[in-house]
Amino acid sequence: MAMNSQTLRIVPVFTTEDQAWLRRSQLAVPDFWSGHTAAPALGDVLRVGGRQFDVQARVWEHDGTQPVLKLFLGDGRAQSDTVFGQ
């Protein structure tokens, strides 16, 4: 899906446990999609602070001023715990 990155806000939604881990680790989640022209898809993987999070659901919303794509992410897994090709 093509998108205009100027009019779409993409918000990753982490589990409660992963939110706490991010706070404790004092990690900022980068703006992964800045400048990209394609929205993330189900199954895409984000890597933050040595953990991987897969996109499990996408929810489109509108905040009154612009479209918002919320990405609901699975539990974070350590890089060494990840099995590719599942």
C-alpha positions as CSV (number, residue, x, y, z in Angstrom):
1,M,0.0,0.0,0.0
2,A,1.5,3.3,-1.0
3,M,1.2,6.1,1.6
4,N,2.2,9.6,2.1
5,S,4.5,9.6,5.2
6,Q,3.6,13.3,5.8
7,T,-0.1,12.4,6.5
8,L,0.1,9.1,8.2
9,R,1.3,8.5,11.8
10,I,2.5,4.9,12.6
11,V,2.3,4.0,16.3
12,P,3.8,0.8,17.6
13,V,1.8,-0.7,20.5
14,F,3.9,-2.9,22.9
15,T,2.7,-5.4,25.5
16,T,2.6,-4.1,29.1
17,E,5.7,-6.1,30.0
18,D,7.6,-4.8,27.0
19,Q,6.6,-1.2,27.7
20,A,8.1,-1.7,31.2
21,W,11.3,-3.2,29.8
22,L,11.6,-0.2,27.4
23,R,11.2,2.2,30.3
24,R,13.6,0.4,32.5
25,S,16.2,0.1,29.7
26,Q,15.6,3.8,28.9
27,L,15.2,2.9,25.2
28,A,13.6,5.2,22.7
29,V,11.7,3.5,19.8
30,P,13.1,5.0,16.6
31,D,10.7,6.2,13.9
32,F,11.3,3.2,11.7
33,W,9.0,4.4,8.8
34,S,10.3,7.9,8.4
35,G,10.7,8.6,4.7
36,H,9.3,5.2,3.7
37,T,6.5,4.9,1.2
38,A,5.1,1.5,2.2
39,A,3.2,0.8,5.4
40,P,4.4,-2.2,7.6
41,A,2.7,-5.5,7.0
42,L,1.6,-8.3,9.3
43,G,4.7,-10.4,10.2
44,D,7.2,-7.6,9.8
45,V,9.7,-7.6,12.5
46,L,11.1,-4.6,14.5
47,R,14.4,-4.8,16.4
48,V,14.8,-2.6,19.4
49,G,17.5,-2.9,22.1
50,G,18.5,-6.4,21.0
51,R,14.9,-7.8,21.1
52,Q,12.6,-8.5,18.2
53,F,8.9,-7.7,18.0
54,D,6.7,-9.0,15.2
55,V,3.7,-7.1,13.9
56,Q,0.6,-9.2,14.9
57,A,-2.2,-6.8,14.1
58,R,-2.7,-3.5,12.3
59,V,-5.5,-1.1,13.2
60,W,-6.4,2.0,11.2
61,E,-7.7,4.9,13.1
62,H,-8.2,8.7,12.6
63,D,-7.2,11.0,15.4
64,G,-9.4,13.9,14.1
65,T,-6.5,15.4,12.1
66,Q,-4.7,12.6,10.4
67,P,-4.8,8.8,9.8
68,V,-3.1,6.7,12.4
69,L,-1.9,3.1,11.8
70,K,-1.5,1.3,15.2
71,L,0.8,-1.7,15.0
72,F,0.2,-4.3,17.8
73,L,3.4,-6.1,18.4
74,G,4.0,-9.5,19.9
75,D,6.1,-10.2,23.0
76,G,9.7,-9.2,22.6
77,R,12.2,-12.0,22.1
78,A,15.9,-11.9,22.5
79,Q,17.8,-12.0,19.3
80,S,19.3,-15.4,20.2
81,D,15.8,-16.8,20.9
82,T,14.5,-16.0,17.5
83,V,13.9,-18.8,15.0
84,F,13.7,-17.7,11.4
85,G,11.5,-19.5,8.8
86,Q,8.6,-20.3,11.0
